[in-house]
Amino acid sequence: MKQLSGLDASFIYSDKPKAPQHIFTCLIYDTSTAPGGRVTFKTILEHYRSRLHTSRVFRQKLVRVPFDLDHPYWIEDEDFDLEFHVRHIALPAPGDWRQLCIQLARLQSRPLDPNRPLWEVTVIEGLNNVEGVPRGGFAVMQKIHHAAIDGVTSLEIMSSVHDRTPDAVAPAIDSDWRPEHAPRPADLLARAARNSAARPARFARLMTRQAPGGARLQDQRLRQRLQIPRMVPAPRTRFSGSVSPHRVIEARRFDLDEIRRIKASVPGASVNDAAIAIVGGALRLYLDSKGELPETTLRVLVPISTRTAEQAGTAGNQVSAMIADLGTDVADARERLVAVHESTKASKAAAEAVDARALSELSELMPGTLAVLGARLASQFDTATRTSPVVNTVVSNVPGPQIPLYFAGARLVTFFGGAAVVDGMGLLHGVTSYCGELAISIVSDRDMLPDPGFYADCLEQSYADLVAATIRPQATARRMSRPRTSSATRTRTGRARAQG
């Protein structure tokens, strides 16, 4: 039995039916490399069964302390049922990209069962008309609660169920796994009492550790070596309201080497800066087409992993975050990249001056009851009275492997992912890379983003503008694998652009 950290528990307390707090990954496969050129659902079940021992996430479930007097615990589920967690559906004909995105959005909208291990996998067959995927391909949508993993952990889990060759032998099954009985409420309350008694001493130790970081930050400010970003409110947009229970999902794929050349055009810029600049350009195009572009720049929250080498392979969240400008107020694509880089550089410097991991530990010192009440009050305050958000969107970058991976013999063609959207921030971007390509995915509320395909087109246009402004005078973005649109669809898209 292991207790959740304060940060992990915060995702449990923030869980709402209309805004479930899970991370998803969509993985798309080519079956031609598998034995006999096909992969059956029974094979997939056995493949997962052979990898259950590779991560605690698969068989651990949540136990909450009575009255939420302390943070919950993970225990090994004595009633674990693999077939509950691995499901199977198929797209109807023609099995195209739009149908896949709609199905992903429906699955993302549904909460996980809180009485079982907080993950599920849906195998989606029938990808027969998706550009770049051979006929007969399939997708796997993996959902895991954010309380159990962060972006880095999700990649570690993804790696554990994949191989480097199509004919690899499954790892030896660990026979040491033992289920656990659920603890009695009285035992949980006794633990909560002991933890409460220890909190003052833990708080004092944490403040002692944190003091040098505050002194470093003040020293750098006095010496004018660090310009601290001003924490001004972000402008309100259509994504700043209350979210509904319904989601939309889209994604596009770009050439990673080309993006590296783009970022090299601005000294010191990173691939992440380029991805943020692409998102900034897309938001500028999209909001301008609606007549809703604010005069001041939109702002982005960028998660930063604080996971150390010693913490590799552990579950839970080890993250901090920085806030940066998206450059939506800058018309020129290269100048937007420069603005993004300057903003992220200042935010990173401020984050590094203070022990971000120590700051995240502060959440562990708040009793569970207060954390739950705080989450509920924050949600009510946000939807009822807030006038300006702190940020407008999230861009979460999790670099992936650059070598081909295989699942039950099938080659992984591409993957992308996303997380929850919440009241006040109804748009999230996931950034992943794999085998020379970088994918940018979109998760949003269906009412806030009724035309996700058009927004994805704005991502492509923003990328093309950035290419043209930095490395090539005439270039077009690569589309995410999907069938070519019909003339009728192109006409509707053109009208949408024209009408704004």
C-alpha positions in Angstrom: 0.0 0.0 0.0 1.4 3.4 -1.0 0.0 6.8 -0.4 -0.4 9.3 -3.2 1.6 12.5 -3.1 -0.2 15.8 -2.7 0.2 16.6 -6.4 -1.1 13.1 -7.5 -4.1 13.4 -5.1 -5.0 16.9 -6.5 -6.0 15.2 -9.7 -8.4 12.9 -7.8 -9.9 15.9 -6.0 -10.3 17.8 -9.3 -12.1 14.9 -11.0 -15.6 15.9 -12.2 -18.0 14.0 -14.3 -17.8 16.6 -17.1 -14.0 17.0 -16.8 -12.4 13.6 -16.0 -8.7 13.9 -15.2 -7.1 11.2 -17.3 -4.4 11.3 -19.9 -4.9 9.5 -23.3 -2.5 8.2 -25.9 -3.7 7.1 -29.4 -1.3 4.6 -31.1 -1.8 3.6 -34.7 -0.5 0.3 -36.1 0.4 -1.4 -39.3 -0.5 -5.1 -39.1 1.6 -6.2 -42.1 4.6 -6.8 -39.9 2.7 -9.1 -37.6 2.7 -12.9 -38.0 0.3 -13.7 -40.8 -0.3 -10.0 -41.4 -3.0 -9.7 -38.7 -3.4 -9.2 -35.0 -6.4 -10.7 -33.2 -8.1 -9.3 -30.1 -7.1 -12.4 -28.2 -3.5 -11.8 -29.1 -3.8 -8.3 -27.8 -5.3 -9.5 -24.5 -2.5 -12.0 -24.1 0.1 -9.3 -25.0 -1.2 -7.1 -22.2 -1.4 -10.0 -19.8 2.3 -10.7 -20.4 3.3 -7.1 -19.5 1.1 -6.5 -16.4 4.2 -6.9 -14.2 6.1 -4.1 -15.9 4.2 -1.3 -14.2 2.3 -0.9 -10.9 -0.3 1.3 -12.7 -1.9 -1.8 -14.3 -3.1 -3.5 -11.1 -3.3 -0.8 -8.5 -6.6 0.7 -7.5 -7.5 3.7 -5.3 -8.6 3.6 -1.7 -9.8 6.9 -0.2 -9.5 7.8 3.4 -12.9 8.3 5.2 -14.0 12.0 4.9 -10.9 12.6 2.8 -9.0 13.4 6.0 -5.8 12.4 4.3 -4.6 11.7 0.7 -5.7 8.4 -0.8 -3.7 5.2 -1.2 -2.8 2.8 -4.0 -3.3 -1.0 -3.3 -2.9 -4.0 -5.5 -6.4 -4.9 -6.7 -7.4 -8.4 -5.5 -10.3 -8.5 -8.0 -8.3 -7.4 -11.0 -10.0 -8.3 -14.3 -7.9 -7.7 -17.5 -10.9 -8.0 -19.8 -12.7 -5.2 -18.1 -9.7 -2.9 -18.9 -9.1 -3.9 -22.5 -12.1 -3.3 -24.8 -12.7 -3.8 -28.5 -14.7 -1.7 -31.1 -14.5 -1.1 -34.9 -15.1 1.9 -37.0 -17.9 1.7 -39.6 -17.1 2.0 -43.3 -15.2 3.8 -44.7 -13.0 3.9 -41.5 -11.4 7.3 -42.1 -9.5 9.8 -40.0 -12.5 11.9 -39.1 -14.4 8.9 -37.8 -11.3 7.9 -35.7 -11.1 11.4 -34.2 -14.8 11.4 -33.3 -14.5 8.0 -31.6 -11.4 9.1 -29.7 -13.3 12.2 -28.5 -16.3 10.1 -27.3 -13.9 7.8 -25.3 -12.0 10.7 -23.8 -15.3 12.2 -22.5 -16.1 9.2 -20.4 -14.7 9.0 -16.8 -12.8 5.9 -15.6 -14.3 3.6 -13.0 -13.0 4.8 -9.6 -13.5 1.4 -8.1 -11.0 -0.3 -10.4 -7.5 0.4 -11.5 -7.6 3.8 -13.2 -6.9 2.8 -16.8 -8.5 1.3 -19.8 -7.5 0.5 -23.3 -9.8 0.4 -26.4 -8.7 -1.4 -29.5 -10.2 0.4 -32.5 -10.3 -1.7 -35.7 -11.4 -0.8 -39.2 -8.8 1.9 -40.1 -9.3 1.2 -43.8 -9.2 4.7 -45.2 -6.6 6.6 -43.3 -3.8 8.1 -45.4 -0.4 6.7 -44.4 -1.9 3.6 -42.7 -2.1 0.3 -44.7 -5.7 -1.1 -45.0 -6.5 -3.3 -42.0 -4.6 -1.2 -39.5 -5.9 -0.6 -36.0 -5.5 2.0 -33.2 -5.2 1.6 -29.5 -6.5 4.3 -27.2 -5.0 4.1 -23.8 -6.5 6.1 -20.9 -4.8 6.4 -17.6 -5.7 8.7 -14.7 -3.4 11.7 -14.2 -3.1 10.8 -10.5 -1.1 7.7 -11.6 1.1 9.1 -14.3 2.6 12.2 -15.9 3.8 12.5 -19.5 7.2 10.9 -18.8 5.6 7.9 -17.0 3.1 7.5 -19.9 6.0 7.0 -22.2 7.7 4.5 -19.9 4.4 2.5 -19.8 4.2 2.8 -23.6 7.7 1.4 -23.9 6.9 -1.5 -21.6 4.2 -2.8 -23.9 6.3 -2.4 -27.1 9.3 -4.2 -28.5 12.1 -3.2 -30.8 11.5 -6.1 -33.2 8.3 -7.6 -34.5 9.3 -11.1 -33.3 10.6 -10.2 -29.8 10.0 -12.6 -26.9 7.8 -11.3 -24.1 9.7 -10.5 -20.9 9.6 -13.1 -18.1 6.5 -12.7 -15.9 7.2 -11.5 -12.4 5.7 -14.1 -10.0 6.2 -11.9 -6.9 3.0 -9.9 -7.4 0.5 -10.3 -4.6 -3.0 -8.8 -4.3 -3.8 -6.7 -1.2 -7.0 -6.6 0.9 -8.6 -3.2 1.2 -7.6 -1.6 4.5 -10.2 -1.1 7.2 -11.5 2.5 7.6 -10.2 2.6 11.2 -6.7 1.8 10.0 -6.9 4.6 7.4 -8.1 7.0 10.0 -5.2 6.1 12.4 -2.7 6.7 9.6 -4.3 10.0 8.9 -3.9 11.0 12.5 -0.2 10.1 12.5 0.4 12.0 9.3 -1.4 15.1 10.6 0.8 15.1 13.7 3.9 15.0 11.6 3.0 17.9 9.2 4.4 20.8 11.2 7.9 19.3 11.4 7.8 18.4 7.6 6.7 22.0 6.8 9.7 23.4 8.8 12.1 21.1 7.0 10.7 22.0 3.6 10.9 25.8 4.3 14.6 25.3 5.3 15.3 23.6 2.0 13.4 26.2 0.0 15.1 29.3 1.6 18.3 29.2 -0.5 16.3 29.1 -3.7 14.4 32.3 -2.8 17.8 33.9 -1.9 19.2 32.9 -5.3 16.1 34.3 -7.1 16.4 37.6 -5.3 20.1 37.8 -5.9 19.7 37.3 -9.6 17.0 40.0 -9.7 19.2 42.5 -7.9 22.1 41.8 -10.2 19.7 42.2 -13.2 20.7 38.8 -14.5 17.1 37.7 -14.5 14.0 39.4 -15.8 11.1 37.8 -14.0 8.1 37.5 -16.3 5.2 39.7 -15.1 2.2 37.7 -13.9 -0.4 39.7 -15.7 -3.8 38.2 -16.5 -4.2 36.6 -19.9 -6.9 37.9 -22.3 -10.3 36.0 -22.2 -11.1 33.9 -25.3 -13.8 31.4 -26.3 -11.8 28.8 -24.4 -12.0 30.6 -21.0 -15.5 29.6 -20.0 -17.0 26.5 -18.4 -16.5 23.2 -20.3 -19.2 20.8 -21.2 -19.0 17.0 -20.9 -18.2 16.7 -24.6 -14.8 16.7 -26.3 -13.2 17.1 -29.7 -9.8 15.7 -30.7 -7.6 16.3 -33.8 -3.9 16.0 -34.6 -1.4 16.8 -37.3 2.1 15.5 -38.0 5.2 17.4 -39.1 8.8 16.7 -40.1 11.0 16.8 -37.0 14.2 17.5 -38.9 12.5 20.5 -40.5 11.4 21.8 -37.1 14.9 21.4 -35.9 16.1 23.6 -38.8 13.3 26.1 -37.9 14.4 26.4 -34.3 18.1 26.7 -35.4 17.2 29.9 -37.2 16.8 31.6 -33.8 19.9 31.2 -31.6 19.1 29.3 -28.4 15.6 28.3 -29.4 14.4 24.7 -28.7 12.1 22.3 -30.5 9.5 23.1 -27.8 9.8 26.8 -28.6 9.0 26.0 -32.3 6.0 23.9 -31.2 4.7 26.7 -29.0 5.2 29.2 -31.9 3.2 26.9 -34.2 0.4 26.8 -31.7 0.6 30.6 -31.3 0.3 31.1 -35.0 -2.6 28.7 -35.2 -4.5 30.4 -32.4 -3.9 33.8 -34.1 -5.3 32.5 -37.4 -8.3 30.7 -35.8 -9.4 33.5 -33.5 -8.8 36.1 -36.2 -11.1 34.2 -38.6 -13.8 34.5 -35.9 -13.2 38.2 -35.3 -12.1 37.3 -31.8 -8.3 37.9 -31.7 -7.2 39.8 -28.6 -4.8 42.7 -29.0 -2.5 41.3 -26.3 -0.7 38.0 -26.5 -2.3 34.8 -25.3 -0.4 32.8 -22.7 0.5 29.1 -22.4 1.2 26.8 -19.5 4.1 24.4 -20.2 4.7 21.4 -17.9 8.3 20.8 -16.9 9.4 17.3 -15.7 11.3 17.3 -12.4 11.8 13.6 -12.5 15.3 12.5 -11.5 17.3 9.5 -12.7 16.5 7.8 -9.4 12.8 8.3 -9.9 12.8 6.7 -13.4 10.2 3.9 -13.6 8.1 5.2 -10.6 4.5 6.1 -11.0 2.8 9.4 -10.2 3.6 13.0 -11.2 7.0 14.7 -10.9 6.3 17.9 -12.7 6.4 21.7 -12.3 5.3 24.2 -14.9 6.2 27.5 -16.5 4.0 30.2 -18.1 5.1 31.8 -21.4 3.7 34.1 -24.1 2.3 32.5 -27.3 3.1 35.5 -29.5 -0.4 35.7 -30.9 0.0 39.5 -31.1 3.0 39.1 -33.6 2.1 38.8 -37.3 5.5 37.7 -38.6 6.1 33.9 -38.0 9.8 34.2 -37.3 9.4 37.2 -34.9 6.8 35.1 -33.1 9.3 32.4 -32.6 11.8 35.0 -31.2 9.1 36.3 -28.8 8.3 32.8 -27.7 11.9 31.9 -27.1 12.6 35.1 -25.1 9.5 34.4 -22.9 10.3 30.7 -22.3 14.0 31.6 -21.5 12.9 34.0 -18.8 10.4 31.5 -17.4 12.9 28.7 -17.3 15.4 30.8 -15.5 12.9 31.7 -12.8 11.9 28.1 -12.4 15.5 26.9 -12.1 16.3 29.5 -9.5 13.8 27.9 -7.1 13.5 24.2 -6.2 10.5 23.3 -8.2 10.3 19.9 -6.6 10.2 21.4 -3.1 7.4 23.7 -4.1 5.3 20.7 -5.4 5.9 19.0 -2.0 3.9 21.8 -0.3 0.7 20.2 -1.6 1.4 17.1 0.5 1.2 19.2 3.7 -2.5 20.1 3.1 -5.0 17.7 4.7 -7.2 15.9 2.1 -10.4 17.5 3.3 -9.1 21.0 2.8 -7.7 20.1 -0.6 -11.1 18.7 -1.7 -12.9 21.8 -0.5 -10.3 24.0 -2.2 -10.8 22.2 -5.5 -14.6 22.6 -5.3 -14.5 26.2 -4.3 -12.0 27.0 -7.0 -14.2 25.5 -9.6 -17.3 27.4 -8.4 -15.4 30.7 -8.2 -13.9 30.2 -11.6 -17.2 29.6 -13.4 -19.2 32.3 -11.5 -16.9 35.3 -11.0 -13.6 35.1 -12.8 -12.9 37.8 -15.4 -9.5 37.0 -16.7 -7.6 33.6 -16.9 -4.0 33.1 -16.0 -3.3 31.1 -19.1 -5.3 30.3 -22.3 -4.0 26.8 -23.2 -1.5 24.1 -22.3 1.3 22.8 -24.6 2.7 19.6 -23.1 5.8 18.2 -25.0 6.8 14.6 -24.3 9.6 13.5 -26.7 9.2 9.9 -27.9 11.6 7.3 -29.2 13.2 7.7 -32.6 13.4 4.0 -33.4 10.5 1.8 -34.7 8.4 0.0 -32.1 6.2 -3.0 -32.4 3.1 -4.2 -30.5 2.2 -7.9 -30.8 4.2 -7.8 -34.0 2.4 -4.8 -35.5 4.6 -1.7 -36.3 3.7 1.5 -34.6 3.1 4.0 -37.3 2.5 7.1 -35.2 1.1 8.2 -31.8 -0.2 11.3 -30.2 -1.8 12.1 -26.9 -3.6 14.6 -24.7 -5.1 15.3 -21.3 -8.1 16.9 -19.6 -9.5 20.3 -20.3 -11.0 22.2 -17.4 -13.2 25.2 -16.6 -11.4 28.3 -17.6 -9.0 26.5 -20.0 -10.9 24.5 -22.6 -8.0 23.9 -25.1 -5.0 21.6 -24.7 -2.2 20.7 -27.1 -0.1 17.6 -26.8 3.3 17.4 -28.6 5.0 14.1 -29.2 7.8 12.9 -31.5 8.5 9.5 -33.0 10.7 8.3 -35.8 11.5 11.6 -37.3 8.1 13.2 -37.0 6.5 15.5 -34.5 2.8 15.4 -33.8 0.7 18.2 -32.3 -2.7 17.1 -31.0 -5.7 19.1 -29.9 -8.2 18.4 -27.1 -11.0 20.9 -26.6 -14.6 21.3 -25.6 -17.0 20.6 -28.4 -19.0 23.8 -27.8 -15.8 25.9 -27.7 -14.2 24.4 -30.8 -17.1 23.2 -33.0 -14.7 23.0 -36.1 -11.6 21.1 -34.9 -10.6 20.2 -38.5 -10.4 23.8 -39.3 -8.3 24.5 -36.3 -6.0 21.7 -37.3 -5.7 23.3 -40.7 -4.6 26.5 -38.9 -1.8 24.5 -37.3 -0.7 23.4 -40.7 -0.8 26.9 -42.0 1.1 28.2 -39.0 3.8 25.6 -39.6 4.0 26.5 -43.3 4.3 30.2 -42.4 7.1 29.4 -40.0 8.9 27.3 -42.6 8.6 30.0 -45.2 9.8 32.7 -42.7 12.9 30.7 -41.5 14.2 28.0 -43.8 12.4 27.9 -47.1 10.6 30.6 -49.1 7.9 28.2 -50.4 6.8 25.2 -48.4 3.7 23.4 -47.3 3.1 21.5 -44.1 2.7 17.7 -44.1 -0.8 16.7 -43.2 -1.5 14.2 -40.4 -2.5 10.8 -42.0 -6.1 11.0 -43.1 -7.9 10.6 -46.5 -7.9 13.5 -48.9 -10.9 15.7 -48.5 -13.7 15.8 -51.1 -14.4 18.9 -53.1 -17.5 19.4 -51.1 -15.5 19.3 -47.8 -13.0 21.7 -49.3 -15.8 24.1 -50.2 -17.2 24.0 -46.7 -13.8 24.7 -45.2 -13.3 27.6 -47.6 -16.6 29.0 -46.6 -15.8 28.7 -42.9 -12.6 30.6 -43.5 -14.3 33.3 -45.5 -17.2 33.7 -43.1 -14.9 33.8 -40.0 
